[in-house]
């Protein structure tokens, strides 16, 4: 990473985490410059067209992009774990369908676990 030069990350929570928490810990030379792109797709595009040499972002965003190669994960001590929740609002137009979706997302079916893995994510531990 010392020779990375231009590094790009999305400007979302994950990119802000890279900028504020990860980069300060790495003691990188001034030649390594981090730019926050508007969206994850923008950071992937910067990498794809050669405007950046490295993109750091959620695996779930980068794994879907053509023309770039995932070279590895950051060490677990540098990971930002984001947990998502689901809820049904009181005036939902389709509360039964919403409940079925939440039940599916809360399950451990092979279909769900395969979809999570394909998306570059993992089930939370615990």
KOLRO-622002 format. One record per residue (C-alpha): residue number from 1; x, y, z; residue in one letter. Coordinates in Angstrom, 1 decimal. Last residue first. Layout:
% KOLRO-622002
i; xx; yy; zz; aa
NUM; X; Y; Z; a
...
This chain:
% KOLRO-622002
i; xx; yy; zz; aa
126; -23.4; -14.1; 18.0; x
125; -21.5; -13.7; 14.7; x
124; -23.0; -11.5; 12.0; x
123; -23.9; -13.2; 8.7; x
122; -21.3; -12.5; 6.1; x
121; -21.2; -10.3; 3.0; x
120; -19.6; -10.4; -0.4; x
119; -22.9; -10.3; -2.2; x
118; -22.4; -13.9; -3.4; x
117; -22.0; -14.9; 0.3; x
116; -25.3; -13.3; 1.3; x
115; -27.1; -15.0; -1.5; x
114; -25.6; -18.4; -0.6; x
113; -26.7; -17.9; 3.0; x
112; -30.2; -16.9; 1.9; x
111; -30.7; -19.9; -0.4; x
110; -29.2; -22.3; 2.2; x
109; -31.7; -21.2; 4.7; x
108; -30.5; -19.6; 7.9; x
107; -33.5; -17.3; 8.5; x
106; -33.6; -13.7; 9.5; x
105; -33.7; -12.4; 5.9; x
104; -36.5; -14.8; 5.2; x
103; -38.5; -13.7; 8.2; x
102; -37.9; -10.1; 7.3; x
101; -39.2; -10.8; 3.7; x
100; -42.2; -12.7; 5.0; x
99; -43.0; -9.8; 7.4; x
98; -42.7; -7.2; 4.6; x
97; -45.1; -9.3; 2.5; x
96; -47.6; -9.5; 5.4; x
95; -47.2; -5.7; 6.1; x
94; -48.0; -4.7; 2.5; x
93; -49.3; -1.1; 2.4; x
92; -47.3; -0.3; 5.6; x
91; -49.1; 2.2; 7.9; x
90; -47.4; 1.1; 11.1; x
89; -44.0; 0.8; 9.6; x
88; -42.4; -2.7; 9.3; x
87; -38.9; -3.0; 10.5; x
86; -35.5; -4.3; 9.3; x
85; -32.0; -4.0; 10.8; x
84; -28.6; -3.8; 9.2; x
83; -25.3; -4.4; 11.0; x
82; -22.2; -2.6; 9.8; x
81; -18.8; -4.0; 10.8; x
80; -16.0; -1.7; 10.0; x
79; -12.8; -3.8; 9.6; x
78; -9.4; -2.5; 10.7; x
77; -8.7; -5.2; 13.4; x
76; -10.1; -7.8; 11.0; x
75; -7.3; -7.2; 8.6; x
74; -8.4; -5.6; 5.3; x
73; -9.7; -8.0; 2.8; x
72; -8.0; -9.2; -0.4; x
71; -7.1; -8.6; -4.0; x
70; -10.6; -8.0; -5.4; x
69; -10.1; -7.5; -9.1; x
68; -11.7; -4.8; -11.2; x
67; -13.2; -4.9; -14.7; x
66; -16.8; -5.8; -13.7; x
65; -18.1; -4.5; -10.3; x
64; -20.4; -6.7; -8.1; x
63; -17.6; -7.6; -5.7; x
62; -16.8; -3.9; -5.1; x
61; -20.1; -3.0; -3.4; x
60; -20.6; -6.0; -1.2; x
59; -16.8; -6.0; -0.4; x
58; -17.4; -2.6; 1.2; x
57; -14.7; -0.1; 0.3; x
56; -11.1; 0.5; -0.4; x
55; -10.1; 1.2; -4.0; x
54; -6.5; 1.1; -5.2; x
53; -4.6; 2.5; -8.1; x
52; -6.9; 5.4; -8.8; x
51; -7.7; 7.4; -12.0; x
50; -6.9; 4.2; -14.0; x
49; -10.3; 3.7; -15.7; x
48; -11.3; 0.8; -13.6; x
47; -10.1; 2.3; -10.3; x
46; -12.0; 5.5; -10.8; x
45; -15.0; 3.4; -11.9; x
44; -14.9; 1.4; -8.6; x
43; -14.8; 4.7; -6.6; x
42; -17.8; 6.0; -8.6; x
41; -19.7; 2.8; -8.0; x
40; -19.1; 3.2; -4.3; x
39; -20.7; 6.6; -4.4; x
38; -19.5; 10.2; -4.3; x
37; -15.8; 9.4; -4.4; x
36; -13.6; 10.0; -1.4; x
35; -10.0; 10.6; -2.4; x
34; -7.1; 9.1; -0.4; x
33; -3.5; 10.1; -1.3; x
32; -0.5; 8.0; -0.9; x
31; 2.6; 10.1; -1.8; x
30; 2.4; 11.7; 1.7; x
29; 3.8; 8.4; 3.1; x
28; 1.5; 6.1; 5.0; x
27; 1.5; 5.9; 8.8; x
26; -1.2; 3.2; 8.7; x
25; -3.2; 4.1; 11.8; x
24; -4.3; 7.5; 10.4; x
23; -5.5; 5.8; 7.2; x
22; -7.8; 3.4; 9.0; x
21; -9.9; 5.5; 11.4; x
20; -10.8; 8.9; 9.8; x
19; -10.3; 8.3; 6.0; x
18; -11.3; 4.6; 6.0; x
17; -14.2; 5.3; 8.3; x
16; -15.3; 8.2; 6.1; x
15; -15.2; 5.8; 3.2; x
14; -17.4; 3.2; 5.0; x
13; -19.9; 5.8; 6.2; x
12; -20.4; 7.0; 2.6; x
11; -17.9; 9.1; 0.6; x
10; -16.9; 5.9; -1.3; x
9; -13.2; 5.1; -1.3; x
8; -10.2; 6.0; -3.6; x
7; -6.5; 5.5; -3.4; x
6; -4.0; 7.4; -5.6; x
5; -0.4; 6.5; -4.9; x
4; -0.5; 2.8; -4.0; x
3; 3.3; 2.5; -3.4; x
2; 3.0; 2.3; 0.4; x
1; 0.0; 0.0; 0.0; x
